[in-house]
């Protein structure tokens, strides 16, 4: 059976189940969950061959972990990624089959709003490494050793950032509308409010099951992620990266606007200074000519 035939049959199955839900909504819980195109091991292999035509096994030059990379046919010769174990940036030369530790120029600054719990450490490290690939350096309050109150560090960090990256993970359970859901840290909600007050763009991700509350749903888009799948596959949907790139483009546009405003301010200041200089010289000339000089009798 061809791959296209397999896809058609799966789509027909998904459509059939959708019609069952529409016609018999009371039986919603009886209908088994499935993806629009469910993949078994045998059928999934055919689809995989369409998108991934090359497999590369290599070792991380920093931590020595054996890694596997699947590449599409149209992959670039030079690829930048990170090790899912030590989170070091890696540059992969596809043609020469070489792997080196890479350096990405950090062009942007993000305030990193996240949980400080040990169980969230790997999720926090993953998104930090991902941002690094986009040239984003992150400010984390826990890394700031200055002897000042944490609130001052947070406010200063947000004010000096280009945007705020928020990670909402499970902290404790709460009851909402008769159901128990997870809540994130209250500190994160405060940081979101402060970012909004300072007109900072916000990029947010929320773990599945977390009740996204406060002002976040009203002011920005956020992406849901599954912790297990994220750490296993390292995959995020393309629309997440598209929205992140739009935020970075916005940051660049704002920087250009600020540079233009700065040049205009400097130009205005130079004209004012020039005008004052002419006025000063005019006063000297007038005094020399004995014109307009007031003296005491």
KOLMIDO-265739 format. One line per 5 residues: number of its first residue (from 1); their letters; for each residue x, y, z of C-alpha. Coordinates in Angstrom, 1 decimal, padded with zeros to 4 digits. Layout:
BEGIN
NUM) a) X:Y:Z | ...
This chain:
BEGIN
1) xxxxx) 000.0:000.0:000.0 | 001.4:003.4:-000.9 | 002.1:006.1:001.6 | -000.5:008.4:000.1 | -003.1:005.6:000.4
6) xxxxx) -002.2:005.2:004.1 | -002.6:008.9:004.7 | -006.0:009.0:002.9 | -007.3:006.1:005.0 | -006.1:007.7:008.3
11) xxxxx) -007.7:011.0:007.3 | -011.0:009.2:006.6 | -010.8:007.6:010.0 | -010.2:010.9:011.7 | -013.1:012.5:009.8
16) xxxxx) -015.4:009.5:010.8 | -014.5:010.0:014.5 | -015.1:013.7:014.2 | -018.6:013.1:012.8 | -019.3:010.7:015.7
21) xxxxx) -018.4:013.5:018.1 | -020.7:016.0:016.3 | -023.7:013.6:016.1 | -023.3:012.0:019.5 | -021.5:014.5:021.9
26) xxxxx) -022.7:012.6:024.9 | -020.4:009.7:023.8 | -017.3:012.0:023.6 | -015.6:010.1:026.5 | -016.2:006.8:024.8
31) xxxxx) -014.4:007.8:021.6 | -010.7:006.9:022.0 | -008.1:009.6:021.6 | -006.1:009.6:018.5 | -004.1:012.1:016.3
36) xxxxx) -005.5:013.2:013.0 | -003.0:010.9:011.3 | -002.1:008.1:013.9 | 001.2:006.5:013.2 | 002.0:002.9:014.0
41) xxxxx) 005.6:001.6:013.9 | 005.3:000.1:010.5 | 003.3:002.9:008.8 | 005.2:005.6:010.5 | 008.4:004.3:008.9
46) xxxxx) 007.1:005.1:005.4 | 006.3:008.7:006.4 | 009.6:009.1:008.1 | 011.4:008.2:004.8 | 009.7:011.2:003.2
51) xxxxx) 011.0:013.8:005.5 | 014.3:012.3:006.8 | 016.5:010.9:004.2 | 019.8:011.0:006.1 | 020.8:009.8:009.5
56) xxxxx) 024.0:010.9:011.3 | 025.5:009.4:014.4 | 028.1:011.4:016.2 | 029.6:012.2:019.7 | 029.3:015.5:021.6
61) xxxxx) 032.8:016.9:021.8 | 032.2:018.3:025.3 | 030.4:015.6:027.3 | 031.1:012.6:025.0 | 027.4:011.5:024.7
66) xxxxx) 026.6:009.5:021.6 | 023.9:011.4:019.6 | 021.8:010.9:016.5 | 020.6:013.5:014.1 | 018.0:012.9:011.3
71) xxxxx) 018.3:015.3:008.4 | 015.8:016.2:005.7 | 017.0:016.1:002.1 | 017.1:019.9:001.8 | 019.2:020.4:005.0
76) xxxxx) 021.9:023.0:005.0 | 025.6:021.9:004.9 | 026.3:023.8:008.2 | 023.9:023.2:011.0 | 023.8:024.8:014.5
81) xxxxx) 022.2:022.9:017.3 | 022.9:022.0:020.9 | 023.6:018.8:022.8 | 020.5:017.6:024.7 | 022.7:016.4:027.6
86) xxxxx) 025.2:019.2:028.4 | 023.4:021.9:026.3 | 026.6:023.0:024.6 | 026.1:024.8:021.2 | 027.3:022.5:018.4
91) xxxxx) 028.2:023.3:014.8 | 027.7:020.4:012.5 | 029.4:020.2:009.1 | 027.2:017.9:007.1 | 029.6:017.4:004.2
96) xxxxx) 032.8:016.9:006.1 | 031.0:015.0:008.9 | 032.7:017.2:011.6 | 031.3:018.4:014.9 | 032.7:021.3:016.8
101) xxxxx) 031.7:023.4:019.8 | 030.2:026.5:018.5 | 029.7:030.2:019.5 | 026.6:032.2:018.7 | 026.8:035.9:018.9
106) xxxxx) 024.4:037.1:021.5 | 022.5:040.0:020.0 | 019.5:040.1:022.3 | 018.8:040.2:026.0 | 015.9:038.4:027.7
111) xxxxx) 014.7:038.4:031.2 | 014.3:034.7:032.1 | 011.1:034.2:034.2 | 011.1:030.6:035.4 | 010.7:028.2:038.3
116) xxxxx) 013.7:027.7:040.6 | 012.6:024.2:041.6 | 015.2:021.4:041.1 | 012.6:019.2:039.2 | 012.3:022.0:036.6
121) xxxxx) 016.0:022.4:036.0 | 016.2:020.4:032.7 | 013.2:022.3:031.2 | 014.8:025.6:032.2 | 018.2:024.5:030.7
126) xxxxx) 016.5:023.3:027.5 | 014.8:026.6:026.7 | 017.9:028.6:027.7 | 020.0:026.6:025.2 | 017.3:027.0:022.5
131) xxxxx) 017.3:030.8:023.0 | 021.1:030.9:022.8 | 020.8:029.4:019.3 | 018.8:032.5:018.3 | 021.5:034.9:019.7
136) xxxxx) 019.6:035.5:023.0 | 021.4:035.8:026.3 | 019.3:035.4:029.4 | 019.3:037.2:032.7 | 018.5:034.9:035.6
141) xxxxx) 018.0:036.4:039.1 | 019.6:033.5:040.8 | 022.9:034.2:038.9 | 023.0:037.8:040.1 | 025.2:037.8:043.2
146) xxxxx) 024.9:041.5:044.0 | 023.8:042.2:047.6 | 020.6:043.9:046.8 | 016.9:042.8:047.3 | 015.6:040.3:044.7
151) xxxxx) 012.8:042.7:043.8 | 015.3:045.3:042.7 | 017.2:042.7:040.6 | 013.9:041.7:038.9 | 012.9:045.2:038.1
156) xxxxx) 016.3:046.2:036.8 | 016.6:043.0:034.8 | 013.2:043.5:033.1 | 013.9:047.2:032.4 | 017.3:046.3:030.8
161) xxxxx) 016.0:043.4:028.7 | 014.7:043.4:025.1 | 011.9:041.0:026.0 | 010.8:038.6:028.7 | 010.7:034.8:028.2
166) xxxxx) 008.3:033.1:030.6 | 008.2:029.3:031.5 | 005.1:028.2:033.4 | 005.6:024.9:035.0 | 003.7:022.9:037.6
171) xxxxx) 004.1:024.2:041.1 | 001.1:023.2:043.1 | -002.5:022.0:042.6 | -005.6:024.2:042.7 | -009.3:023.8:042.1
176) xxxxx) -010.8:025.7:039.2 | -014.4:025.3:038.0 | -014.8:022.0:039.9 | -011.5:020.5:038.5 | -008.1:020.3:039.9
181) xxxxx) -005.3:021.9:037.8 | -001.8:022.9:038.3 | -000.7:026.5:039.1 | 002.7:028.1:038.4 | 004.8:030.2:040.8
186) xxxxx) 003.2:033.4:042.0 | 006.6:035.2:041.5 | 006.3:034.5:037.8 | 002.9:036.1:037.7 | 004.4:039.2:039.3
191) xxxxx) 007.2:039.3:036.8 | 004.7:039.1:033.9 | 002.8:042.1:035.4 | 006.1:044.0:035.7 | 007.1:043.2:032.1
196) xxxxx) 003.7:044.5:030.9 | 004.0:047.7:032.9 | 007.4:048.4:031.3 | 006.0:047.6:027.8 | 008.3:044.6:027.2
201) xxxxx) 007.4:042.0:024.6 | 006.6:038.6:026.3 | 007.2:035.1:024.9 | 005.6:032.4:027.0 | 005.5:028.6:027.2
206) xxxxx) 003.2:026.7:029.5 | 003.5:023.1:030.6 | 000.4:020.9:029.8 | -002.0:020.9:032.7 | -000.9:024.3:034.1
211) xxxxx) -003.8:026.8:034.5 | -002.6:029.9:032.7 | -004.2:032.7:034.6 | -003.6:036.4:035.4 | -003.1:038.9:032.5
216) xxxxx) -000.9:036.6:030.3 | -003.7:035.2:028.1 | -005.0:038.7:027.5 | -001.7:040.3:026.4 | 000.3:037.6:024.5
221) xxxxx) 000.3:034.2:022.8 | 001.7:031.2:024.7 | 002.7:027.7:023.6 | 001.9:024.5:025.4 | 004.5:021.8:025.8
226) xxxxx) 004.7:018.3:027.2 | 007.7:017.9:029.5 | 008.4:014.3:028.6 | 008.2:014.8:024.8 | 010.2:018.0:025.0
231) xxxxx) 013.1:016.5:026.8 | 013.0:013.3:024.7 | 012.7:014.8:021.2 | 013.8:018.4:021.7 | 011.1:019.3:019.2
236) xxxxx) 008.9:022.4:019.1 | 006.3:023.4:016.5 | 007.4:025.7:013.7 | 004.8:028.4:014.7 | 006.6:028.8:018.1
241) xxxxx) 009.9:029.7:016.3 | 008.0:031.9:013.8 | 006.5:033.9:016.7 | 009.9:034.1:018.5 | 011.5:035.4:015.3
246) xxxxx) 008.8:038.0:015.0 | 009.6:039.2:018.5 | 013.3:039.4:017.7 | 012.5:041.4:014.5 | 010.4:043.7:016.6
251) xxxxx) 013.3:044.2:019.0 | 015.6:045.1:016.1 | 013.1:047.5:014.7 | 012.7:049.2:018.1 | 016.5:049.4:018.4
256) xxxxx) 016.7:051.1:015.0 | 014.0:053.5:016.0 | 015.9:054.3:019.2 | 019.1:054.9:017.3 | 017.3:057.3:015.0
261) xxxxx) 015.8:059.1:017.9 | 019.2:059.3:019.6 | 020.8:060.7:016.4 | 018.0:063.3:016.2 | 018.5:064.3:019.9
266) xxxxx) 022.2:064.6:019.3 | 021.6:066.7:016.2 | 019.2:069.0:018.2 | 021.7:069.3:021.0 | 024.4:070.2:018.6
271) xxxxx) 022.2:072.9:017.0 | 021.3:074.3:020.4 | 025.0:074.3:021.4 | 025.9:076.1:018.1 | 023.2:078.7:018.7
276) xxxxx) 024.5:079.3:022.2 | 028.0:079.7:020.8 | 026.8:082.3:018.3 | 024.9:084.1:021.0 | 028.0:084.1:023.2
281) xxxxx) 030.2:085.4:020.4 | 027.6:088.1:019.6 | 027.7:089.3:023.2 | 031.5:089.6:023.0 | 031.4:091.5:019.8
286) xxxxx) 028.7:093.8:021.1 | 030.7:094.5:024.3 | 033.8:095.2:022.2 | 031.9:097.7:020.1 | 030.5:099.3:023.3
291) xxxxx) 027.0:098.5:022.3 | 024.4:097.4:024.8 | 026.7:097.4:027.8 | 025.1:098.2:031.2 | 027.5:099.6:033.7
296) xx) 027.1:100.9:037.3 | 027.2:104.7:037.8
